[in-house]
Amino acid sequence: DVTYPHQLKQVAAYDTEGSPWRIAVVDQRYAYVAAGARGLQIVDISDLAHPQAAGDLYVPQARGVAATANLACVADRYLGMLGLINVADPTNPVLLTQFYTGGGVFAVAVREGKVYVADGATGLKVVDISDPVHPAVVGVLPLPDVAVDIEIVRTLAFVAGRESGLHIVDVHDPAQPVLLSTFDTPGEVWGLSAQRERVFLADGPAGVRMVDVSDPAQPV
């Protein structure tokens, strides 16, 4: 419970199978957990004090996940695969397709029928999932170093680039992503969280860093 940020309170704990890497929450009812070698784990959190297993689906190495009401998009880091899973019934998830991107598939974000992939050494890829059985790459943007995490806010993609820092990308046209700026950091950016005009970076040995992105062409 974070109602009072200076007095955090644990409401419950849930022990998933495998090693949870990423979590996506939909409608404050289901948590979709990328649980490593245990694949996708779906947890019913409608009663926060008593989370319960709802469903699961084997994915060889689930390292990232993004979800909508009916579709879960799972990043398989080791196989370089994007798994698209029908979760209209979260108790019975159904694999629709496995899509190989040609990169690392570290993390994913979903917005308006597109999946934005932090695709390792091949940079940012945009995959059209309007037909989730037949996804297709519609946009590519090579980036320095390795793209390992991503979040979308409106028409901007924020990409964690490890030693190359934070990349800010204009994706208003998903077929033609444009790099607006790169913000270098003293550490290695492995993860991020974008909140309004601030991006919080997990900067490795340099700790946590907050970046003002109110002007995405000139972050400070």
C-alpha positions as a Markdown table, in Angstrom:
| # | Residue | x | y | z |
|---|---|---|---|---|
| 1 | Asp | 0.0 | 0.0 | 0.0 |
| 2 | Val | 1.6 | 3.3 | -1.2 |
| 3 | Thr | -1.1 | 5.6 | 0.0 |
| 4 | Tyr | 1.4 | 7.2 | 2.3 |
| 5 | Pro | 4.8 | 7.1 | 0.5 |
| 6 | His | 6.7 | 7.5 | 3.7 |
| 7 | Gln | 4.8 | 4.6 | 5.4 |
| 8 | Leu | 4.8 | 1.8 | 2.9 |
| 9 | Lys | 2.8 | -1.2 | 4.0 |
| 10 | Gln | 2.9 | -4.7 | 2.6 |
| 11 | Val | -0.6 | -6.0 | 1.8 |
| 12 | Ala | 0.2 | -9.5 | 0.6 |
| 13 | Ala | 2.9 | -11.7 | -1.0 |
| 14 | Tyr | 2.6 | -14.3 | -3.7 |
| 15 | Asp | 5.3 | -16.8 | -4.5 |
| 16 | Thr | 5.2 | -17.5 | -8.3 |
| 17 | Glu | 6.9 | -20.4 | -9.9 |
| 18 | Gly | 10.1 | -19.4 | -11.6 |
| 19 | Ser | 11.9 | -16.1 | -11.3 |
| 20 | Pro | 9.7 | -13.1 | -11.9 |
| 21 | Trp | 11.4 | -10.6 | -14.3 |
| 22 | Arg | 8.6 | -8.3 | -15.3 |
| 23 | Ile | 4.9 | -7.7 | -14.4 |
| 24 | Ala | 2.1 | -6.2 | -16.3 |
| 25 | Val | -1.2 | -5.3 | -14.5 |
| 26 | Val | -4.5 | -5.1 | -16.4 |
| 27 | Asp | -7.6 | -3.4 | -15.0 |
| 28 | Gln | -6.3 | -3.9 | -11.5 |
| 29 | Arg | -7.5 | -7.5 | -11.7 |
| 30 | Tyr | -4.8 | -9.6 | -13.3 |
| 31 | Ala | -1.1 | -9.5 | -13.0 |
| 32 | Tyr | 0.8 | -11.0 | -15.9 |
| 33 | Val | 4.2 | -12.2 | -14.7 |
| 34 | Ala | 7.2 | -13.0 | -17.0 |
| 35 | Ala | 8.6 | -15.8 | -14.8 |
| 36 | Gly | 11.7 | -16.9 | -16.7 |
| 37 | Ala | 11.9 | -20.6 | -17.4 |
| 38 | Arg | 8.4 | -21.0 | -15.9 |
| 39 | Gly | 6.9 | -18.9 | -18.7 |
| 40 | Leu | 3.9 | -16.7 | -18.3 |
| 41 | Gln | 2.2 | -16.8 | -14.9 |
| 42 | Ile | -1.2 | -15.1 | -14.5 |
| 43 | Val | -2.3 | -14.0 | -11.0 |
| 44 | Asp | -5.7 | -12.9 | -9.9 |
| 45 | Ile | -5.2 | -9.7 | -7.8 |
| 46 | Ser | -8.8 | -8.6 | -7.6 |
| 47 | Asp | -8.5 | -9.2 | -3.8 |
| 48 | Leu | -5.1 | -7.6 | -3.2 |
| 49 | Ala | -4.9 | -9.2 | 0.3 |
| 50 | His | -5.4 | -12.7 | -1.2 |
| 51 | Pro | -3.7 | -13.1 | -4.7 |
| 52 | Gln | -4.4 | -16.4 | -6.4 |
| 53 | Ala | -3.1 | -18.3 | -9.4 |
| 54 | Ala | -5.4 | -17.9 | -12.4 |
| 55 | Gly | -3.5 | -19.4 | -15.3 |
| 56 | Asp | -0.1 | -20.1 | -16.9 |
| 57 | Leu | 1.5 | -20.9 | -20.2 |
| 58 | Tyr | 4.9 | -22.3 | -20.9 |
| 59 | Val | 7.4 | -20.0 | -22.7 |
| 60 | Pro | 11.0 | -21.1 | -22.7 |
| 61 | Gln | 12.5 | -17.9 | -21.2 |
| 62 | Ala | 9.9 | -15.2 | -20.4 |
| 63 | Arg | 11.9 | -12.1 | -19.5 |
| 64 | Gly | 9.4 | -9.3 | -20.4 |
| 65 | Val | 5.6 | -8.9 | -20.7 |
| 66 | Ala | 3.0 | -6.3 | -21.8 |
| 67 | Ala | -0.7 | -6.9 | -21.8 |
| 68 | Thr | -4.1 | -5.6 | -22.9 |
| 69 | Ala | -7.5 | -6.9 | -21.9 |
| 70 | Asn | -7.3 | -9.8 | -24.4 |
| 71 | Leu | -3.6 | -10.1 | -25.4 |
| 72 | Ala | -0.4 | -10.8 | -23.6 |
| 73 | Cys | 2.9 | -10.1 | -25.4 |
| 74 | Val | 5.8 | -12.0 | -23.9 |
| 75 | Ala | 9.5 | -11.4 | -24.6 |
| 76 | Asp | 11.7 | -14.5 | -24.8 |
| 77 | Arg | 15.2 | -13.1 | -24.4 |
| 78 | Tyr | 17.1 | -16.3 | -25.2 |
| 79 | Leu | 15.2 | -17.4 | -28.3 |
| 80 | Gly | 14.7 | -13.8 | -29.7 |
| 81 | Met | 11.0 | -14.5 | -29.8 |
| 82 | Leu | 7.8 | -12.5 | -29.2 |
| 83 | Gly | 5.0 | -14.7 | -28.0 |
| 84 | Leu | 1.5 | -13.4 | -28.6 |
| 85 | Ile | -1.1 | -15.0 | -26.2 |
| 86 | Asn | -4.8 | -14.8 | -26.1 |
| 87 | Val | -5.8 | -14.0 | -22.5 |
| 88 | Ala | -9.5 | -13.2 | -23.1 |
| 89 | Asp | -10.0 | -16.0 | -20.6 |
| 90 | Pro | -7.0 | -15.5 | -18.2 |
| 91 | Thr | -7.6 | -19.0 | -16.7 |
| 92 | Asn | -6.9 | -20.6 | -20.1 |
| 93 | Pro | -4.3 | -18.6 | -22.0 |
| 94 | Val | -3.8 | -19.7 | -25.6 |
| 95 | Leu | -0.6 | -19.2 | -27.7 |
| 96 | Leu | -1.5 | -17.5 | -31.0 |
| 97 | Thr | 2.0 | -17.3 | -32.5 |
| 98 | Gln | 5.7 | -17.2 | -31.8 |
| 99 | Phe | 7.3 | -14.4 | -33.8 |
| 100 | Tyr | 11.1 | -14.2 | -34.2 |
| 101 | Thr | 12.4 | -10.7 | -34.5 |
| 102 | Gly | 16.0 | -11.4 | -35.3 |
| 103 | Gly | 17.2 | -9.6 | -32.2 |
| 104 | Gly | 17.3 | -10.2 | -28.4 |
| 105 | Val | 13.7 | -9.3 | -27.3 |
| 106 | Phe | 14.7 | -8.0 | -23.9 |
| 107 | Ala | 11.4 | -6.1 | -23.2 |
| 108 | Val | 8.2 | -5.1 | -24.8 |
| 109 | Ala | 5.5 | -2.3 | -24.6 |
| 110 | Val | 2.1 | -2.4 | -26.3 |
| 111 | Arg | 0.1 | 0.6 | -27.7 |
| 112 | Glu | -2.7 | 0.8 | -30.2 |
| 113 | Gly | -2.2 | -2.4 | -32.1 |
| 114 | Lys | 1.6 | -2.2 | -32.1 |
| 115 | Val | 4.3 | -3.9 | -29.9 |
| 116 | Tyr | 7.4 | -1.9 | -29.3 |
| 117 | Val | 10.4 | -4.2 | -28.8 |
| 118 | Ala | 13.7 | -3.4 | -27.1 |
| 119 | Asp | 15.4 | -5.9 | -29.4 |
| 120 | Gly | 19.0 | -6.0 | -28.0 |
| 121 | Ala | 21.7 | -5.3 | -30.4 |
| 122 | Thr | 19.2 | -4.7 | -33.3 |
| 123 | Gly | 17.7 | -1.6 | -31.5 |
| 124 | Leu | 14.0 | -0.7 | -31.5 |
| 125 | Lys | 11.5 | -2.7 | -33.6 |
| 126 | Val | 7.8 | -2.0 | -34.0 |
| 127 | Val | 5.6 | -5.0 | -34.7 |
| 128 | Asp | 2.0 | -4.6 | -36.0 |
| 129 | Ile | -0.2 | -7.0 | -34.1 |
| 130 | Ser | -3.6 | -5.9 | -35.6 |
| 131 | Asp | -3.7 | -9.6 | -36.7 |
| 132 | Pro | -2.0 | -11.3 | -33.8 |
| 133 | Val | -1.8 | -14.6 | -35.6 |
| 134 | His | 0.3 | -12.9 | -38.4 |
| 135 | Pro | 2.4 | -10.1 | -36.8 |
| 136 | Ala | 4.8 | -8.1 | -39.0 |
| 137 | Val | 7.6 | -5.7 | -38.4 |
| 138 | Val | 6.6 | -2.3 | -39.6 |
| 139 | Gly | 9.4 | -0.1 | -38.2 |
| 140 | Val | 13.1 | -0.4 | -37.2 |
| 141 | Leu | 15.5 | 2.0 | -35.6 |
| 142 | Pro | 19.1 | 0.9 | -34.9 |
| 143 | Leu | 20.4 | 2.2 | -31.6 |
| 144 | Pro | 23.9 | 2.3 | -30.0 |
| 145 | Asp | 24.9 | -0.6 | -27.7 |
| 146 | Val | 22.0 | -2.8 | -26.6 |
| 147 | Ala | 18.3 | -1.9 | -26.2 |
| 148 | Val | 17.2 | -3.7 | -22.9 |
| 149 | Asp | 14.0 | -1.9 | -21.7 |
| 150 | Ile | 11.2 | 0.2 | -23.1 |
| 151 | Glu | 8.2 | 2.2 | -22.2 |
| 152 | Ile | 5.7 | 4.2 | -24.3 |
| 153 | Val | 4.2 | 7.5 | -23.2 |
| 154 | Arg | 1.9 | 9.0 | -25.7 |
| 155 | Thr | 4.0 | 9.3 | -28.9 |
| 156 | Leu | 7.4 | 8.8 | -27.3 |
| 157 | Ala | 9.3 | 5.7 | -26.7 |
| 158 | Phe | 11.9 | 5.7 | -23.9 |
| 159 | Val | 14.5 | 3.0 | -24.4 |
| 160 | Ala | 17.2 | 1.8 | -21.9 |
| 161 | Gly | 20.4 | 1.5 | -23.8 |
| 162 | Arg | 22.7 | 0.1 | -21.1 |
| 163 | Glu | 26.1 | 1.9 | -21.6 |
| 164 | Ser | 24.7 | 4.3 | -24.1 |
| 165 | Gly | 22.1 | 5.7 | -21.7 |
| 166 | Leu | 18.5 | 6.7 | -22.3 |
| 167 | His | 17.2 | 7.0 | -25.9 |
| 168 | Ile | 14.1 | 9.1 | -26.6 |
| 169 | Val | 12.3 | 8.2 | -29.8 |
| 170 | Asp | 9.4 | 9.8 | -31.6 |
| 171 | Val | 7.0 | 7.0 | -32.6 |
| 172 | His | 4.0 | 9.1 | -33.7 |
| 173 | Asp | 4.5 | 7.3 | -37.0 |
| 174 | Pro | 5.3 | 3.7 | -35.9 |
| 175 | Ala | 6.6 | 2.9 | -39.4 |
| 176 | Gln | 9.3 | 5.6 | -39.1 |
| 177 | Pro | 10.6 | 5.9 | -35.5 |
| 178 | Val | 12.9 | 8.9 | -35.1 |
| 179 | Leu | 15.6 | 9.3 | -32.5 |
| 180 | Leu | 15.1 | 12.6 | -30.8 |
| 181 | Ser | 17.9 | 12.5 | -28.2 |
| 182 | Thr | 20.2 | 10.4 | -26.1 |
| 183 | Phe | 21.0 | 11.1 | -22.5 |
| 184 | Asp | 24.2 | 9.5 | -21.3 |
| 185 | Thr | 24.6 | 8.5 | -17.7 |
| 186 | Pro | 27.6 | 7.5 | -15.5 |
| 187 | Gly | 26.3 | 3.9 | -15.1 |
| 188 | Glu | 24.6 | 1.4 | -17.3 |
| 189 | Val | 20.8 | 1.9 | -17.9 |
| 190 | Trp | 19.2 | -1.6 | -17.5 |
| 191 | Gly | 15.7 | -0.5 | -16.6 |
| 192 | Leu | 13.4 | 2.6 | -16.6 |
| 193 | Ser | 10.0 | 3.9 | -15.5 |
| 194 | Ala | 8.4 | 6.8 | -17.3 |
| 195 | Gln | 6.0 | 9.0 | -15.3 |
| 196 | Arg | 4.6 | 12.1 | -17.1 |
| 197 | Glu | 7.6 | 14.4 | -17.8 |
| 198 | Arg | 10.1 | 12.3 | -15.7 |
| 199 | Val | 11.9 | 9.1 | -16.4 |
| 200 | Phe | 13.5 | 7.2 | -13.6 |
| 201 | Leu | 16.5 | 5.1 | -14.6 |
| 202 | Ala | 18.0 | 2.0 | -13.0 |
| 203 | Asp | 21.6 | 3.1 | -13.7 |
| 204 | Gly | 23.5 | 0.0 | -12.5 |
| 205 | Pro | 26.3 | 0.9 | -10.0 |
| 206 | Ala | 25.4 | 4.6 | -10.3 |
| 207 | Gly | 22.1 | 3.9 | -8.6 |
| 208 | Val | 18.7 | 5.5 | -9.5 |
| 209 | Arg | 18.6 | 8.6 | -11.7 |
| 210 | Met | 15.7 | 10.9 | -12.5 |
| 211 | Val | 15.7 | 12.6 | -15.9 |
| 212 | Asp | 13.5 | 15.6 | -16.9 |
| 213 | Val | 12.1 | 14.9 | -20.4 |
| 214 | Ser | 9.6 | 17.8 | -20.6 |
| 215 | Asp | 11.7 | 18.7 | -23.7 |
| 216 | Pro | 12.3 | 15.3 | -25.2 |
| 217 | Ala | 14.9 | 16.8 | -27.6 |
| 218 | Gln | 16.9 | 18.1 | -24.6 |
| 219 | Pro | 16.6 | 15.9 | -21.5 |
| 220 | Val | 18.3 | 17.0 | -18.4 |
